[in-house]
Amino acid sequence: MEAVSLLSVSNLCCSYDDKPIFSNFSFSLRGGEALAVVGQSGSGKTTLAYCLTGIIPNIVQAKVTGEILLNKKNILGKRPSELIKDINIVMQSYEAQIFGLSVEEDIRFGLENLGLEEDEIKNRVEFVLKVLGLEKYRKKLTRNLSGGLKQRLVIASTVAMNPKFLVMDEPTSNLDWKGIRSLVEIVEALKEHNVGVILLTRRIKGLEACLDKVIRLNDEQNNNLNYEHKPIKRQEKNFEGKEELLVELQNVWFKYEDDDFSIKDVSLSLKSGKVYAIMGSNGSGKTTLIKLINGLIKPKKGKVLVLGKDTRKHSVAELARHVAIVFQDPEKQITFDSVAEEAAFGCKNLGLPLSYAYEALEVLKLKEKSLSSPLALSTGEKVRLSIASALAMKPKLLILDEPTTGQDEVTLKLISNLIKSLKEEGKTIVVVTHDSDFALSVADEVLIMYEGMLAVRAAPSEVLLDESTLEKFELEPPSCIQQKAFVRDVL
């Protein structure tokens, strides 16, 4: 029987340009154990992942000291290609790890590069497709997958490589509740095969059952490890102006190329001074729906009207004066060398005062980083920069696709307050999210997408506090429901 591997990190220190990210960080992990490293936005989770897998200092330049011992041999500084069979990574910017044209091809890519026999490749492919719920997508083109399905694919492709230790950077950030439960299953399966798993995350909700150890990175400001942003009774002021019909979808159908229809006969109206949360499992049509609303894609059948304008007859640039969208992958929206230039881009294009950009940066707590490169920001900060860039254009409708990605409780509260403030001004806000606690705290209505259809439209409490609805549509239960279920199971 193969000996269980041991990973020991001792007094690890890392800094960029003499700015320390973390100091004297130590832990040990055996094969067959799972560790969650919990940290706030910008606390160094991704930096730690890069140190463990050789990306630092070989690809990302940083000063790193200390020891990373794998079976008593120091691997600190080794190249990722030398470590891939021992320690592999699912990066937070997961799309950079997709190489195949189809789901199955992508999983096979790494296995074929390892020179495995065809029977072994087939067995591994079938195993990860089944456990991660990707069987029905095996022939689907990777470019047509939703963000959550792409993330699930990268986890599958990396797990198939069968490393001794697997590092996952924010693995639940774009996964639906079914995906998170599948992730727990795959972690348990890896543990049974003596693989050690390190999950770097802002929260552990849904992962508790598979974890053996939980430690917090740079925990100087918040000692409440199990904090979850619970739904609260909202007493904010509502918009008191004249209600305006902002967006109307009339029997809309849409499909990508030769794929099946991903939006099926959706009719929907969005009004001013309201916050709408669009929820549903990965691949249900959420992101496609918001692309239709901002005119980035046009319906195959039916109409999309924005302030009465048919999106088929107007360009995205024209609609941008009214609709701003922040996608779930902020790096795709970064164009300029400084945070200030990035935030001001929309203002310059629309002829708006640049002061709007600086105001937005201040609101999103990024003003002090105005001269920094956007690429040097943490993922949570990049999300906030994308929101600031959109906010600076003073849109009537702001669409936020997975805005909770990479955010800690402090910045989540900041984004929540921003949404409520915009609502009071009469703006319309659409939030695409899997985070039920966040949806409960900000939304006036929840819209559930299911297999391309608008299945449910109701008040948040009617949807997210109903266990049968949560189960039917595989939605993440809010903390109060999860705690109730835990007590019931224990008793």
Secondary structure as the mmCIF struct_conf table of DSSP 4:
data_model
#
loop_
_struct_conf.conf_type_id
_struct_conf.id
_struct_conf.beg_label_comp_id
_struct_conf.beg_label_asym_id
_struct_conf.beg_label_seq_id
_struct_conf.end_label_comp_id
_struct_conf.end_label_asym_id
_struct_conf.end_label_seq_id
HELX_LH_PP_P HELX_LH_PP_P1 GLU A 2 SER A 5
STRN STRN1 LEU A 6 TYR A 16
TURN_TY1_P TURN_TY1_P1 ASP A 17 ASP A 18
STRN STRN2 LYS A 19 ARG A 30
TURN_TY1_P TURN_TY1_P2 GLY A 31 GLY A 32
STRN STRN3 ALA A 34 VAL A 38
TURN_TY1_P TURN_TY1_P3 SER A 41 GLY A 42
BEND BEND1 SER A 43 GLY A 44
HELX_RH_AL_P HELX_RH_AL_P1 LYS A 45 LEU A 52
TURN_TY1_P TURN_TY1_P4 THR A 53 GLY A 54
HELX_RH_AL_P HELX_RH_AL_P2 ILE A 55 ASN A 58
TURN_TY1_P TURN_TY1_P5 ILE A 59 ILE A 59
BEND BEND2 VAL A 60 VAL A 60
STRN STRN4 LYS A 63 LEU A 70
TURN_TY1_P TURN_TY1_P6 ASN A 71 LYS A 72
STRN STRN5 LYS A 73 ASN A 74
TURN_TY1_P TURN_TY1_P7 LEU A 76 GLY A 77
HELX_RH_AL_P HELX_RH_AL_P3 PRO A 80 LEU A 83
TURN_TY1_P TURN_TY1_P8 ILE A 84 ASP A 86
STRN STRN6 ILE A 87 VAL A 90
BEND BEND3 GLN A 92 SER A 93
HELX_RH_3T_P HELX_RH_3T_P1 TYR A 94 GLN A 97
BEND BEND4 LEU A 101 LEU A 101
STRN STRN7 SER A 102 SER A 102
HELX_RH_AL_P HELX_RH_AL_P4 VAL A 103 ASN A 113
TURN_TY1_P TURN_TY1_P9 LEU A 114 GLY A 115
HELX_RH_AL_P HELX_RH_AL_P5 GLU A 118 VAL A 131
TURN_TY1_P TURN_TY1_P10 LEU A 132 GLY A 133
HELX_RH_3T_P HELX_RH_3T_P2 GLU A 135 TYR A 137
TURN_TY1_P TURN_TY1_P11 ARG A 138 LYS A 139
BEND BEND5 LYS A 140 LYS A 140
STRN STRN8 LEU A 141 LEU A 141
HELX_RH_3T_P HELX_RH_3T_P3 THR A 142 ASN A 144
BEND BEND6 LEU A 145 LEU A 145
HELX_RH_AL_P HELX_RH_AL_P6 GLY A 147 VAL A 159
TURN_TY1_P TURN_TY1_P12 ALA A 160 MET A 161
BEND BEND7 LYS A 164 LYS A 164
STRN STRN9 PHE A 165 ASP A 169
BEND BEND8 GLU A 170 GLU A 170
TURN_TY1_P TURN_TY1_P13 PRO A 171 ASN A 174
HELX_RH_AL_P HELX_RH_AL_P7 TRP A 177 GLU A 192
TURN_TY1_P TURN_TY1_P14 HIS A 193 ASN A 194
STRN STRN10 GLY A 196 THR A 201
BEND BEND9 ARG A 202 ARG A 202
TURN_TY1_P TURN_TY1_P15 LYS A 205 LEU A 207
HELX_RH_3T_P HELX_RH_3T_P4 GLU A 208 CYS A 210
BEND BEND10 ASP A 212 ASP A 212
STRN STRN11 LYS A 213 ARG A 216
BEND BEND11 LEU A 217 ASN A 218
BEND BEND12 GLU A 220 GLN A 221
TURN_TY1_P TURN_TY1_P16 LEU A 225 ASN A 226
HELX_LH_PP_P HELX_LH_PP_P2 GLU A 236 PHE A 239
BEND BEND13 GLY A 241 GLY A 241
STRN STRN12 LEU A 245 LYS A 255
TURN_TY1_P TURN_TY1_P17 GLU A 257 ASP A 258
BEND BEND14 ASP A 259 ASP A 259
HELX_LH_PP_P HELX_LH_PP_P3 ASP A 260 ASP A 260
STRN STRN13 PHE A 261 LYS A 271
TURN_TY1_P TURN_TY1_P18 SER A 272 GLY A 273
STRN STRN14 VAL A 275 MET A 279
BEND BEND15 SER A 281 SER A 281
TURN_TY1_P TURN_TY1_P19 ASN A 282 GLY A 283
BEND BEND16 SER A 284 GLY A 285
HELX_RH_AL_P HELX_RH_AL_P8 LYS A 286 ILE A 293
TURN_TY1_P TURN_TY1_P20 ASN A 294 GLY A 295
BEND BEND17 LEU A 296 ILE A 297
BEND BEND18 LYS A 300 LYS A 300
STRN STRN15 LYS A 301 VAL A 306
TURN_TY1_P TURN_TY1_P21 LEU A 307 GLY A 308
STRN STRN16 LYS A 309 ASP A 310
HELX_RH_3T_P HELX_RH_3T_P5 THR A 311 LYS A 313
BEND BEND19 HIS A 314 HIS A 314
HELX_RH_AL_P HELX_RH_AL_P9 VAL A 316 LEU A 319
TURN_TY1_P TURN_TY1_P22 ALA A 320 HIS A 322
STRN STRN17 VAL A 323 VAL A 326
BEND BEND20 GLN A 328 GLN A 328
HELX_RH_3T_P HELX_RH_3T_P6 PRO A 330 GLN A 333
BEND BEND21 PHE A 336 SER A 338
HELX_RH_AL_P HELX_RH_AL_P10 VAL A 339 LEU A 350
TURN_TY1_P TURN_TY1_P23 GLY A 351 GLY A 351
TURN_TY1_P TURN_TY1_P24 LEU A 354 LEU A 354
HELX_RH_AL_P HELX_RH_AL_P11 SER A 355 VAL A 363
TURN_TY1_P TURN_TY1_P25 LEU A 364 LYS A 365
HELX_RH_3T_P HELX_RH_3T_P7 LYS A 367 LYS A 369
TURN_TY1_P TURN_TY1_P26 SER A 370 LEU A 371
BEND BEND22 SER A 372 SER A 372
HELX_RH_3T_P HELX_RH_3T_P8 PRO A 374 ALA A 376
BEND BEND23 LEU A 377 LEU A 377
HELX_RH_AL_P HELX_RH_AL_P12 THR A 379 LEU A 391
TURN_TY1_P TURN_TY1_P27 ALA A 392 MET A 393
BEND BEND24 LYS A 396 LYS A 396
STRN STRN18 LEU A 397 ASP A 401
BEND BEND25 GLU A 402 GLU A 402
TURN_TY1_P TURN_TY1_P28 PRO A 403 GLY A 406
HELX_RH_AL_P HELX_RH_AL_P13 GLU A 409 GLU A 424
TURN_TY1_P TURN_TY1_P29 GLU A 425 GLY A 426
STRN STRN19 THR A 428 VAL A 432
BEND BEND26 HIS A 434 HIS A 434
HELX_RH_AL_P HELX_RH_AL_P14 SER A 436 VAL A 442
BEND BEND27 ASP A 444 ASP A 444
STRN STRN20 GLU A 445 TYR A 450
TURN_TY1_P TURN_TY1_P30 GLU A 451 GLY A 452
STRN STRN21 MET A 453 ALA A 458
HELX_RH_AL_P HELX_RH_AL_P15 PRO A 460 LEU A 464
TURN_TY1_P TURN_TY1_P31 LEU A 465 LEU A 465
HELX_RH_AL_P HELX_RH_AL_P16 GLU A 467 LYS A 472
TURN_TY1_P TURN_TY1_P32 PHE A 473 GLU A 474
HELX_LH_PP_P HELX_LH_PP_P4 LEU A 475 PRO A 478
HELX_RH_AL_P HELX_RH_AL_P17 SER A 479 VAL A 490
#
